[in-house]
Structures are given as C-alpha cells and as structure tokens.
Amino acid sequence: MVKQVRLIDYPAGRAARDFWSFSGDALPALDENQIKVRIDWVSVDPGMSGWITDKPSYMPPVKPGEVMRAFGVGEVVETRSERFKVGDWVTGFLGLQTEAIFAEKAVRKIDVGQVPPQLFLSGLGMTGYTAYFGMMDIGQPQESDTVVVSAASGAVGGIAAQLAKQAGARVVGIAGGPIKCAYLTDELGLDAAIDYKAGSIGAALDAAVPAGIDLYFDNVGGEILDAVLDRMNYRGRIVVCGSISQYGDFAAARGPAGYMRVVTHSLKMQGFTMRDYMHRVPEAFETLAQGYASGSLKFREHVLEGLETFPDAYEMLFDGRNHGKLLIDIRGDH
Ligand SMILES: NC(=O)c1ccc[n+]([C@@H]2O[C@H](COP(=O)([O-])OP(=O)(O)OC[C@H]3O[C@@H](n4cnc5c(N)ncnc54)[C@H](OP(=O)(O)O)[C@@H]3O)[C@@H](O)[C@H]2O)c1
C-alpha cells in the first residue's frame, strides 16, 4: 500500500495543520513510457504556501483531495520506459508519497554515485540553484560590496551568503536567535550576523553596516526589507528571492514601505523563480558540486523522519524551528 499526504482544502491563512489527510492506495499497472518510483526523501519548502491557495501563482494550485506537491528523490523500481532502467535515481515533483507512477518526461535522472541522494533536494538541487542564480546572476556581488542576506542561516540564504563571501564581498547575515547567528559567523565565516529577534533591526543594521548596503538578498520581505531599504547605497541591488514574512495570505501581502528609496538612490530590485533559469542548471550544478566536493560550500540539512511529520514540518518554516534545508526521510514509511 502506498502512503500519501493529501490537501483537504485551502487554508484561509498560514496555519495549515488541520488541512492534511493521510491516505493509502494501491497503484495501477504501468502504461507505456511510465516508471514506478520508490520515494525516499521529500523536501518541505516555503513555496508550498503558494501552492495551497486558489489565488493565481507561478504554478497551478494543488487541488483539494490531491496528493501534496513536493520535490523528492527516489529510485526507479519498475519501468516501461526506454529512458530509465530499474535502479536509476530520479528527482522532480514526486509528491508527498512513498511510491508513485510518473511519465518519463516528468522526472530528471540524477547520479547518486558520489553524493547522498537527498543532496539533490538541498545544495545540489533547486535550493542551491536558487541561491546560485539569485546571488551570482542577479546580485553579482563585487569585492567592494557590502552584502546583506536575510533568513541567512536557512537553506537558500546559507548558500547565497557563502557565494557572496567567496566573491570577496563583506557579508552580513540576518537570522533569528543566537544559535543561528553563531552558525553564520563561526561556521559560514560571515563578517557579522544580526539577530532580528533580539531588538531593533534598524539599530542593528546601523551598527553592522555603517557604510550602507550595496546588495540585499531578500528572503523575508516585511519589516526587515523596510529597514534594509532605508540603508541601501546609491545604485544598490535588491534580489527578491522570497518574502516569507508575508506568506499565508498573498492578497494581503504588503509591499515595502520605503520604496521611494528605489527612486532616490537609483536602486535595482529584481525577483525571479527557477523557471527563468532551468536552461542554465548545469552551470549552477558544476559550481555547487565543486564547492561541496572541496568543502568550500556547506549545505546544512534539517531532517525529520516519516510522512506524518509533514503538518508540523510545514509550520516549522514559518516559526524558524528549522535550521537548514528541511527534508523528510520517508524510507521508514515503505
Ligand atoms: N525565488 C525562488 O525561486 C525561490 C526558491 C526557493 C526558495 N525561495 C524563497 O527563499 C526563502 C527561504 O527559503 P528556504 O527554503 O531557504 O527556507 P529556510 O530559510 O530554510 O527556512 C525558512 C526560514 O525563514 C525564516 N523566517 C520565517 N518567518 C520569518 C519572518 N517572519 N521574518 C524573518 N524570517 C523568517 C526562519 O528563519 P529564522 O529563524 O532566521 O527566522 C525560517 O527558518 C523563502 O522566502 C522562499 O520562498 C525562493
């Protein structure tokens, strides 16, 4: 029997704990050009909040009753495809489920010979690619830059901050709590860390970046974005990667209060999703894989066990209980 997590209905706000059901189904026989995959790891992402609303987003919503969309990695256990043989490993939107049938075009083959498979959900997957293209292609950090990254000890932020540091910039990370801040300076080697939960973010920025900010990699939006905007230097750049403080009710999300600074200081502010960059994934993969192999890039993971942890896992992202790429190891569910 295959176990799945399904969306019951669209939650009205961010709290979604009661909106999931657990089901068990038998799978049908394979059609031509299909494969059956045993899924071992699934990824829990802030972007899921945009998939469980009926408001238009960058992807179609998951419909009530459907298996929840999630990135995953797994092994091909049965095949009627010439592209895949039993034992191949794949990644893609495999969903919150232990096993499923996919069209051969719906998944991507991965080589897990050298690295653990779950890395394709963190540093060597969409998380790493997002950090790479957001920081290196849009942000383009320079040696002379002061760079600020929010949610800096998180999955995307941690990699983006390290990439900016490797480019020679002075890098300041913003995170919640002393443990995450110590991680930023002691483990990732950032120049300073700001605990935004410890007091005034404006005062902390004034102390950490007295000469202003040239590049801001924004993962959170809201008040932190306002405080950073007030301190952006002339011709500064803001990479809008995400806005997690505003997730839950996208219709009510508020924009930056200090946006006139964009005009007065000739700032550039650009958002993106990986849809813009899928054709360049090999470039990101090469840099990230080299960084991982040499030890110059650290990919932190936060691992939970079992599909039943998902309702709590999803909420962890919004109250900061995760520290690193949030993954669920579902091997015990098979
Ligand atoms: N553009 C894209 O294609 C793309 C792709 C992937 C992810 N993203 C975005 O990147 C951001 C980070 O995602 P991730 O997967 O790397 O997750 P993550 O950073 O590992 O986890 C989310 C973290 O956000 C912080 N946070 C939550 N609520 C906050 C708030 N109100 N104010 C400040 N910080 C808050 C928490 O850390 P603290 O303990 O530090 O508060 C939490 O641990 C999200 O905005 C996500 O939507 C964008």
The ligand as an SDF file (V2000), in Angstrom:
LIG
                    3D

 48 52  0  0  0  0  0  0  0  0999 V2000
   12.5950   32.5090   -5.9180 N   0  0  0  0  0  0  0  0  0  0  0  0
   12.6870   31.2020   -5.8760 C   0  0  0  0  0  0  0  0  0  0  0  0
   12.7190   30.5190   -6.8870 O   0  0  0  0  0  0  0  0  0  0  0  0
   12.7830   30.5270   -4.5310 C   0  0  0  0  0  0  0  0  0  0  0  0
   13.1070   29.1680   -4.4270 C   0  0  0  0  0  0  0  0  0  0  0  0
   13.2430   28.6000   -3.1560 C   0  0  0  0  0  0  0  0  0  0  0  0
   13.0120   29.3850   -2.0250 C   0  0  0  0  0  0  0  0  0  0  0  0
   12.6710   30.6850   -2.1810 N   0  0  0  0  0  0  0  0  0  0  0  0
   12.4390   31.5550   -1.0360 C   0  0  0  0  0  0  0  0  0  0  0  0
   13.6250   31.6020   -0.2480 O   0  0  0  0  0  0  0  0  0  0  0  0
   13.2620   31.8640    1.0990 C   0  0  0  0  0  0  0  0  0  0  0  0
   13.9720   30.8630    2.0070 C   0  0  0  0  0  0  0  0  0  0  0  0
   13.5010   29.5540    1.6940 O   0  0  0  0  0  0  0  0  0  0  0  0
   14.2630   28.2560    2.2260 P   0  0  0  0  0  0  0  0  0  0  0  0
   13.7250   27.0820    1.5140 O   0  0  0  0  0  0  0  0  0  0  0  0
   15.7160   28.5130    2.1860 O   0  0  0  0  0  0  0  0  0  0  0  0
   13.7460   28.1580    3.7380 O   0  0  0  0  0  0  0  0  0  0  0  0
   14.6160   28.3010    5.0730 P   0  0  0  0  0  0  0  0  0  0  0  0
   15.3270   29.6230    5.0200 O   0  0  0  0  0  0  0  0  0  0  0  0
   15.4240   27.0850    5.2940 O   0  0  0  0  0  0  0  0  0  0  0  0
   13.5030   28.3500    6.1950 O   0  0  0  0  0  0  0  0  0  0  0  0
   12.6970   29.4780    6.3650 C   0  0  0  0  0  0  0  0  0  0  0  0
   13.3360   30.4300    7.3980 C   0  0  0  0  0  0  0  0  0  0  0  0
   12.7690   31.7240    7.2200 O   0  0  0  0  0  0  0  0  0  0  0  0
   12.8840   32.4260    8.4320 C   0  0  0  0  0  0  0  0  0  0  0  0
   11.6340   33.1380    8.7020 N   0  0  0  0  0  0  0  0  0  0  0  0
   10.3990   32.6000    8.7660 C   0  0  0  0  0  0  0  0  0  0  0  0
    9.4950   33.5650    9.0260 N   0  0  0  0  0  0  0  0  0  0  0  0
   10.1890   34.7330    9.1220 C   0  0  0  0  0  0  0  0  0  0  0  0
    9.8150   36.0810    9.3750 C   0  0  0  0  0  0  0  0  0  0  0  0
    8.5370   36.4240    9.5820 N   0  0  0  0  0  0  0  0  0  0  0  0
   10.7870   37.0290    9.3950 N   0  0  0  0  0  0  0  0  0  0  0  0
   12.0810   36.6840    9.1900 C   0  0  0  0  0  0  0  0  0  0  0  0
   12.4980   35.4270    8.9400 N   0  0  0  0  0  0  0  0  0  0  0  0
   11.5570   34.4650    8.9010 C   0  0  0  0  0  0  0  0  0  0  0  0
   13.1400   31.3840    9.5300 C   0  0  0  0  0  0  0  0  0  0  0  0
   14.4890   31.5390    9.9780 O   0  0  0  0  0  0  0  0  0  0  0  0
   14.8160   32.4820   11.2440 P   0  0  0  0  0  0  0  0  0  0  0  0
   14.8960   31.5480   12.4170 O   0  0  0  0  0  0  0  0  0  0  0  0
   16.0970   33.1030   10.8750 O   0  0  0  0  0  0  0  0  0  0  0  0
   13.6740   33.4450   11.3930 O   0  0  0  0  0  0  0  0  0  0  0  0
   12.9900   30.0570    8.8290 C   0  0  0  0  0  0  0  0  0  0  0  0
   13.8590   29.0690    9.3540 O   0  0  0  0  0  0  0  0  0  0  0  0
   11.7500   31.8110    1.1810 C   0  0  0  0  0  0  0  0  0  0  0  0
   11.2350   33.1160    1.0970 O   0  0  0  0  0  0  0  0  0  0  0  0
   11.3900   31.0330   -0.0600 C   0  0  0  0  0  0  0  0  0  0  0  0
   10.0870   31.3020   -0.5230 O   0  0  0  0  0  0  0  0  0  0  0  0
   12.5560   31.2760   -3.4180 C   0  0  0  0  0  0  0  0  0  0  0  0
  1  2  1  0
  2  3  2  0
  2  4  1  0
  4  5  1  0
  4 48  2  0
  5  6  2  0
  6  7  1  0
  7  8  2  0
  8  9  1  0
  8 48  1  0
  9 10  1  0
  9 46  1  0
 10 11  1  0
 11 12  1  0
 11 44  1  0
 12 13  1  0
 13 14  1  0
 14 15  2  0
 14 16  1  0
 14 17  1  0
 17 18  1  0
 18 19  2  0
 18 20  1  0
 18 21  1  0
 21 22  1  0
 22 23  1  0
 23 24  1  0
 23 42  1  0
 24 25  1  0
 25 26  1  0
 25 36  1  0
 26 27  1  0
 26 35  1  0
 27 28  2  0
 28 29  1  0
 29 30  1  0
 29 35  2  0
 30 31  1  0
 30 32  2  0
 32 33  1  0
 33 34  2  0
 34 35  1  0
 36 37  1  0
 36 42  1  0
 37 38  1  0
 38 39  2  0
 38 40  1  0
 38 41  1  0
 42 43  1  0
 44 45  1  0
 44 46  1  0
 46 47  1  0
M  CHG  2   8   1  16  -1
M  END
$$$$
